[in-house]
Amino acid sequence: MLISVVFSFRNEEKVIPELVRRASAVLEDLGEHELIFVNDASTDGSLEILQSLRAANNNIKIISMSRRFGVTPCVIAGLAEARGDAVVYMDADLQDPPELIPDLVRKWHEGVEVVHTVRTKRYGESLMKMWLTMLAYKMINAFSDIDFYENAGDFKLLSRRAVTEILKLNEHDPYLRGLSRWIGFRQAMVHYERDARAAGESKFGLFKSTNPYKEFNRGITSFSAAPLYFALILGLVVALISFLALAYVILTKLMGINLPGWTAIMATILFLSGVILFTIGILGVYLGRIYEQVKGRPSYIIDRKIGFD
């Protein structure tokens, strides 16, 4: 039995030594294992540190991207290279404890194909971010045609069969949290309290390039067409209101009532323009995802691999 653990990272030189120490200590008791680190074009000394650690630990394997592609493509690259009978993927910032991996493996031994970790508490994160995250999960669940586990992040165990099915999908910019639910099979949860970062700076701030808005966008548009129907219904409602307003204007005109008119006309034009732009924006989001998918470009390009046969 081989357990693979995939870490996607960028600029984590302050965390990597402790992460390797803790993960290795946990996995040593589970038998044969491999630690796959996917380097998202780090600009610090993370890669050099990993290479030096690999000299004493040949379970470490490294994938370096040709440029920065983002967390999800890096995870997909790690899943594609993992050889394990079960594959765990998680962030490399030590907010998710490696010590939880035996609990995930235990569930897998019980026949569970996908084991999610659900955060009961999240230390070191702002109340605003936590509130927005909770709201995003609820909105995705409300619109989606599958049920998501709230507060289940990117720390999961996938069986070999689950990994194979996810890789078959070949989606551009996939929403992994959703795909892991969409594939079905027997699934379970493990609850835990998420720690604050061990060191370094978060790559997932509200106003950073990897902000939660992009994850929310993936979650909504990957598993639901509801926003398109919402735009249609909104357009019908506005059209009905506009028709009633037009009927009122004609009626008052026939009755000889003099209306100032300018304010009402401008308010109507601005309102309709806003609705039109809003609905076009929704269509644009979906069209953008279709455009990226049909181009057929790979989600990532690997620069080099270290430690693989």
N, C-alpha and C positions, 0 to 999 in steps of 0.2 A: 504494500500500500504506500503510495507516494502522495504527499500533501504539498501542493504548490501555493505560495503566497505571493501575490502581485502587489507591488507598491508603485504608484505613480507619483513622481516628485519633481519639484523644481526648486533649486536653491535652498536645500535643507541641510547644509553642512553642519549646522549646530545640533541637529537632531539625529542624523544618520548613525553615528556610533552607538548611541544609547538604544536606538530602534533595533539595530542588528543584535546587540547584546540581549535585549529582552525577548525579541522574536526567536532567536536561536535557542535561548534557554527553555522557552516554552515548547518549541518544536522538537527539541532533542528527545523529549519524553514521548513524542508521538511516532517516532521512527523516521523513516526516510522522508526527506523533505528538500525543497528548493526555495530560495528567496529570489524572486525576480524583480529587479529594480528597473523601472522604465524612466529614463532621464529625459524630461521635456526641455531639452536645450538649456540646462542650467548654466549660469554665468559665474557661479562661485566655485568653490573647491569640492563640491559634492561628488563629482565623478572621480576625482583623484583619491578622495577619502574611501570611496567604495572599492576602488582598485587595490588600495593598500589593505583594506579589510579582507578582500578576497584572497590575498596571499596566505592568510591563516584560516580561511573558511571557504572551501571550494563549493559549498552549497549556494554561494552568492552568484547570481547571474545578472548581467547588465545589458539593457537595450538602450541605445542612445538614438534619439530622433534627429533628423537632419535639420530641423528647426522647431520652433515652438508650435505645437498642434493643440494643446489643451489636455485636460484630465481624461476625458472620455476616450479619445483616440489612443492615448497611452495605455489605458486599462484594456482596451480591445487588443492592442498589440501584445500586451502581457498574456491575455487569455489565449491568444493564438499560438504563443510560444510555450505555454505551460504544458507540462506532461503529466500533471498529477491526476490521480483518480478523483480527487476533490480539489477545487481551487478556491482560495480565499482572496478577495481583493479588498484593499483598504488604503486610506490615506497614509502618508508617511510622517505626519506631524505629531504622532503619539497622543492625539486627542482620543483616538480609538485604541483601547488597550490590547496589545497582542495576547495578554493573559486570558482573553475571552475566547481565543481560538479553540482550545479543548472543548468548550461547551458547544461550539458550532460543529466540531467533528463528532461529538457524541450524538447530536441530533441526526447527523448524516448517517451514522452507524445504525440509527433506528429506522432508516429508510426514507428520510427526508431528502428531497433533491435540491431544494433552495432554502437556505437558512438566512433569515434577515435579522439584523440587529436593530433594536428600537431603543432610542434614547429617552430615558425617563427624566433626566436632568441634563442641562448643558451649561457647564461652567465656563467662565471666561468669555461669554458672548453677550452682546448688548441686548437689552430688553426690546429695542426696536427691531433688531434682526430676528430675534426669536418670535416676536409677534407677526412679522411679515412672513416668516417661514411657516408658521402655523396657518396663517391665512392662505398662503399659496397651496399648501397641502389640501386644505378644505375646498378650495376652488377647483383644483385639479380633480379631486374626487367627485365633486358635484357635476363636472362636465364630462368626465371620462366614462368610457364603457367598461372599465375594470376598476376594482377596488385597490387602492394603494394603502399601505401601512403608513400612518402618520408618524413622522420623526424617524423613519427608516432611511438612513443615508447610504453612503457608498462604503459599506463594510458588510460583506456578505460571503457566504459559502455557496458555491455552485458545484453540483456533481458533474462528472465528466459528461453525462448526457445533457445536462442543462447548458454547459459551456458549448457543446457541439451545436445545439439548437440556436443559441444566441448568435454564434458565428455564422450560421447559415443565412441569417436574415440580411446581412450585408447592407445595413442602412447607413446612410451618410448622416453624421451628427446624431447618433441614437440617444435616446433617453434610457440609460441602463436601469435606472430604478424602476421604470415602467416595464421594460422588456423582461426583467427578471420575474415580474408578476404575470405578464402576458403569456409567457411560454407554458404556464400551468404547472403540472406535476404536483407532487405533495410538497407543501411549504409549511414553514414554522417560523416562530420568532424567538429571539433571546433578548431580554431587556437588560439594560446597563445604564450607568451614569457616565456621561461623556466628560472627560477632563478638559481643562484649558490646554492650550499649546504648551509643549515642554520648553520650547525656545523658538526664536525666530519670529517672523511676521506672517500673519495670515494672508493667503493668496485669494481669499474668497470674501473680501469686504464688499459692502453694499455698493461702493462706487469704484470698484476695480474692474479690470477686463473680464474676470471670471465671476462676475456678480451673480447673485441668485436670480435676477430677472431672466438670464439666459436659460437656466434650469427650468424656471417656470414656463418659459416659452416652449421649450422642448416638451415638457410634460403635457401642456394643453394641446399643442398642435400635433403631437405624435399619436395621441390616443383619443382624440375627440374632434368631431366636425361641428360641435355645438356652437362655437363662436360664429361660424358661417350662418347657421340657422338663426342665431341671435341677431345678426346683422339684417337678415331677411325680415324677421319679425319687427325689428326696430324701424326698418324702412316702411313696412306696411302701416305701422302705427302712426308714423310721421305723415305718411301720405293721407291717412284718414283725417288726422288733425288739420292738415292743410286744406283738404277738401271741405271740411266743416267751416274753416275760417273763410274760404273763398265764397261759400254759400252765404255766410253772414254778411260779407262785404257786399255781395250782389243784392241781398235783401235790403240792407240799409240804403243802398244806392237807389233802389226802386222806391223806397219810402221817402226819399228826399232828405235823408239825414246827412248833414255835412260832416264827414270824418276828417280829422287832421291828416291821418294816413301815413305820413312819413315815418314816424316812430314804429308803427305796426309793421310796415313794409320792411324796414331795416332789421327789426327783430326777427321777422320770419325768414328773411334771406340769410342772416347770420346763423340762425338755428338749423336751417336746412343744409347750409354749407358745412357746418360742423358735423352733422349726421353723415353727410356724404363722404367727407374726409375720413371719418371714423370707420365707416364700413369699407371704404377703399383700403384703409390701413390693415384691417383684418384680412382682406383678400390678399394684400401684398405679403403678409407674413406667410400665409400658406403657399402662395406662388413662389416666394423665395425658397422655401424648403423643397418644393418640387424642382426648381431650377438647380439647386445644389445637388439633388439626387440624380437628375437626368444627365448632368455633365459627366458622371461616371468617374470622377477623380478618386483616387484612394484617400481614405481618411487620414493616412499618415505615411511617411516615408522614413525608413530606418537608415540611420547613418552607419552604425556598426553594432555587432553583438559580441559580448564577451562572456565566455564560460559555457556556451552552448556547443553541443556536438555538431 
